[in-house]
Amino acid sequence: MSCSILNNQKSMEPAEFPAFDAESHRGGRGVMPENTIPSMLYSLSLDEITTLEMDVKVTADRKLILSHDDYLNPWITTKPTGEVLTEEEKKEYVFMQMNYEEIKKFDVGSKAHHLFPEQRKIEVSIPLLEDVIDSVQHFIKKEGRKQVFYNIETKSSEEGDHRYNPIPEEFVKLLMEVVEKKDITPYVIVQSADVRTLRVLREKYPNIRTSYLVGARRKDFTVEEDLDVLGFQPDIYSPNFKYITREDVEKCQKMGMKVVVWTPNTKKEIEELKAMGVDGIITDYPELLLD
């Protein structure tokens, strides 16, 4: 085997995982407009943050954008006319039915967020994933900052296939085309509650770290039952912090999985989780993770 092939394979291997993974949820939506370039750059300004967490959706013209929602969210969206998007109108603005040129005209940062009153008001549009990566990598190079990981969540469901999201095979292909084009493969984690996405990654991109998101059903399921649903052991087990115990943490770690929980938003919750031994925390308030 040639040296060039060996070097290429080595470059594809996941980078060493942080000793403690401090993740900024949607770029830190407690203080900045979520899933935007300003939020990601703000999080980068905090040296202790090791990972930027973000959500991706797919547009009608098959571009990847940062958004947690299937459509423009009336909680955060202002129309190009300056009018506020209403709850009744939201289903008229489904991303899978809109091209990016139309989507980027909407402002998702000026409107006050009722859940996060301290969030800064900034006129900003929904960005392309590739533009986010370019901005992050430019900041890292310019400031000499340590490389961060990208925890990218594929927002999809079987019920949403063809309407709100592509089928998993296409979604993963579109995502990995961007990741590989931008040469960030070793620093990418793909997380999802849609087990189909993670199964495609396991089969076609086994070098990518996978994170299994688990919500309220943790109340009724054991770790083993959760993994039975997925069908394999991911690199990271990522439950809602309310439904994790010290015993669960120890069990996952003995199995070889990292435990990264979401989304505690108080110092007390975070300190209790650290004492429990979790490997990482995803929070809306990244300053809370600073020592």
Secondary structure, DSSP 8 states (H G I E B T S, - for coil): --HHHHHHHHHHS-----SSEEEEGGGTTTTS-TTSHHHHHHHHTSTT--EEEEEEEE-TT--EEE-SSSB--TTT-B-TTS-B--GGGGGG-BGGGS-HHHHTTSBSSSS--TT-TT---------BHHHHHHHHHHHHHHHT----EEEEEE---TTTBTTTB--HHHHHHHHHHHHHHTT-GGGEEEEES-HHHHHHHHHH-TTSEEEEEE-GGGGT--HHHHHHHHSS--SEEEEBGGG--HHHHHHHHHHT-EEEEE---SHHHHHHHHHHT-SEEEES-GGGG--
